C-alpha cells in the first residue's frame, strides 16, 4: 500500500511522538534505545516474512539494516552507561 498523506503516516506509525519541550539527555538516550529495540523487533518480523516467502534478496537487505540498528542500540547503551562498564 502506498502512503497517501501525513494523516496516513500517523495511522501507521508504531513509535509515539515525543512532543515534550525538554527531554534531559539521559532520558533522550533511554527513549532512543527503547525506540530502536522496537524497530529491531519490526525488522526481525519483516525478515521472517521474507524468509517464509523465499525472498532472500530482501531478507539480506533487511538483515544489513537490522545489523545497523543493533549497532545503534549497543552504541546508545554504552553512552547511557557513561563508560562505567568494565570489560
N, C-alpha and C positions, 0 to 999 in steps of 0.2 A: 504494500500500500504506500502511496506517495503522501508525504506530509503536505497538508493543504494550507495551514495557517499557523500563526503563533498560538492560537487557542488549541489547535490540534496538538501542537508540541506539548502544551501544558497538560492535556489529557493523557498523553503517552509517557510523560516523564515519571521516573521511579525514584528520583532523588529530590527531596524537598528543597525549595529555595530557602536561602538564609538571608533574610532582609533586616537583620539587626544593624543598628547604626555603628556599633563597635563590637568586635569579637577579639578577645585577647589572643595573642599569638599561640599560646599552648592550646586554647580551645579551638582555634582555627586548624591547627595541625591534627588534633584528635578528630575533628569533623572530616578533614580530608582523608584520614586513614579509614574512617567508617565508610565514607562515600566510595573510596577506591576498592575496599573489600566488597562492597555491593556490586560495583562494576565488574570485578573479577568473577563473582558468582554468575552474573549475567553472561559473561564471556564464556565461562565453562559450560553453561547450559546451551549456548549457541554452538559451541564446538561439538557437544554431544549430539545435537540435532544434525549437524553436518556429517558426523561420523555415521550416524544411523542411516543417512541417505547417501552414503558413499561419495560425499563431496569433499574429497581430500584436499583439493586446491584451496577452497575457502577455509577449511579446518586448519590448514597450515598457516594461512594468513592470520586467522584469529588466534592461533597459538602464539605467534610472534607478538601480537598486540597484548595478549594475556601476560606474556613474559615481561613486557614493558610495564604493565600495570602492577605486577608482583614486585618488580624492582622499585617502583614508586612507593609501594606500601612499605617495603623494607627501609627505603631511604627516609620516609616520613617517620617511621617508628624510631629509627636511630636518632633523628633530630629530636623527637619527643623525649628520648632517654637522656638527652643532653650530654652524651659522652660518658654516662655513668656505667655503661655495660663494660665489663672486663672480659677479655677473651682468654 
